[in-house]
Amino acid sequence: MTDKLRRQLREIEQALVTLEGVIAVRREYISLLQRLGSRDKELASLDALMTAWSRLQSQRDRLAAAIASGAR
């Protein structure tokens, strides 16, 4: 069971790293759009990415806690 949780944790951590990269690129893109004047739709998509990132972080934290309590 702990091995399965560790595998899930690694997968979530990989997804977080990837999503952080996407968010960084999206932020740069929105910054450019702000200078050009159009950004509402893009801000909504950034918000959706940030929500997904937050949920993944929460899931990662729960898995890490489960692994830690099982390792004792």
C-alpha positions in Angstrom: 0.0 0.0 0.0 2.8 2.4 0.9 4.5 1.8 -2.4 1.3 2.6 -4.3 1.0 5.8 -2.3 4.6 6.7 -3.0 4.1 6.1 -6.7 1.0 8.4 -6.7 3.0 11.0 -4.8 5.7 11.0 -7.4 3.1 11.3 -10.2 1.5 14.2 -8.5 4.8 15.9 -7.9 5.7 15.5 -11.6 2.3 16.9 -12.5 2.9 19.9 -10.2 6.3 20.7 -11.8 4.7 20.5 -15.3 1.8 22.6 -14.3 4.0 25.2 -12.6 5.8 25.5 -16.0 2.6 26.0 -17.8 1.4 28.6 -15.3 4.7 30.5 -15.6 4.3 30.6 -19.4 0.7 31.7 -19.1 1.6 34.5 -16.7 4.2 35.8 -19.2 1.6 35.6 -22.0 -1.0 37.5 -19.9 1.6 40.1 -19.0 2.2 40.6 -22.7 -1.6 40.8 -23.4 -2.0 43.3 -20.6 0.4 45.6 -22.4 -1.6 45.1 -25.5 -5.0 45.6 -23.8 -6.9 42.3 -24.0 -6.7 39.8 -21.2 -10.1 38.7 -19.6 -10.4 35.3 -21.2 -6.7 34.6 -20.5 -7.0 35.6 -16.9 -9.9 33.1 -16.6 -7.7 30.3 -18.0 -4.9 31.2 -15.6 -7.3 31.0 -12.7 -8.4 27.5 -13.8 -4.7 26.5 -14.0 -4.1 27.9 -10.5 -7.1 26.0 -9.2 -5.8 22.7 -10.6 -2.4 23.4 -9.2 -3.9 24.1 -5.7 -5.9 20.9 -5.8 -2.8 18.9 -6.9 -0.8 20.4 -4.0 -3.6 19.4 -1.5 -3.6 15.9 -2.9 0.2 15.7 -2.7 0.1 16.9 0.9 -2.5 14.3 1.9 -0.5 11.5 0.2 2.7 12.6 1.9 1.0 12.6 5.3 -0.5 9.1 4.6 2.9 7.8 3.6 4.6 9.4 6.7 2.0 7.9 9.1 2.4 4.5 7.4 6.1 4.6 7.6 6.1 4.9 11.4 
